[in-house]
Amino acid sequence: MSSDNPLSIENQNLLLEVARASICYGVQHQHEQTLSLDDFEPALQQQRASFVTLHLNHELRGCIGTLEAYQPLVLDVAHNAYAAAFTDPRFMPVTADELDSLELHISIINPSEEMQFESEQDLIKQIRPGIDGLIMQDERNRGTFLPSVWEQLPDPTQFIQHLKLKAGLPANFWSASLRVWRYTTISFP
């Protein structure tokens, strides 16, 4: 599977099932489930990065992921689903009572590319609302917004300001050492 060759609907549904099973297993056993790669076709065994986002009653309930591929996609999704449900520091662990109402969303991260810009206005002109996810870094401060965040922050200036805040920087921060990468995702359902 290349970044421009999306997963089949069947494989997307299978990854959603793997993510849900990982969370259910975690509720029952308080640890991650071990998966065998032999149970999955080659498209799901390729090294890819992913994010798993959980919603409960249309409110964020957890979101954990990786920006760079380091393990097979199916294992990354299972791990991130477990982590979003039980180790996201912003939330208490998911409970058995929440399982039936939990909405899962998976984003497969395509490789990022560093952006070149002269100013904040130049950066804002280059980003593609609704398409680009961004990683912002200045020294030790780093944050990312998935492309789905454009739904809540459709204005590029606000998108950048809120990303700075997420990275632990002031909203009006600017520095010549600021670095930004863009990426796209395959997101489902």
Secondary structure, DSSP 8 states (H G I E B T S, - for coil): --TTS---HHHHHHHHHHHHHHHHHHHHHSS-----GGGS-HHHHSB-EEEEEEEETTEEEEEEE-SS--SBHHHHHHHHHHHHHHT-TTS----GGGGGGEEEEEEEE---EE---SSHHHHHHH--TTT-EEEEEETTEEEEE-GGGGGT--SHHHHHHHHHHHTTS-TT---TT-EEEEE-EEEE-
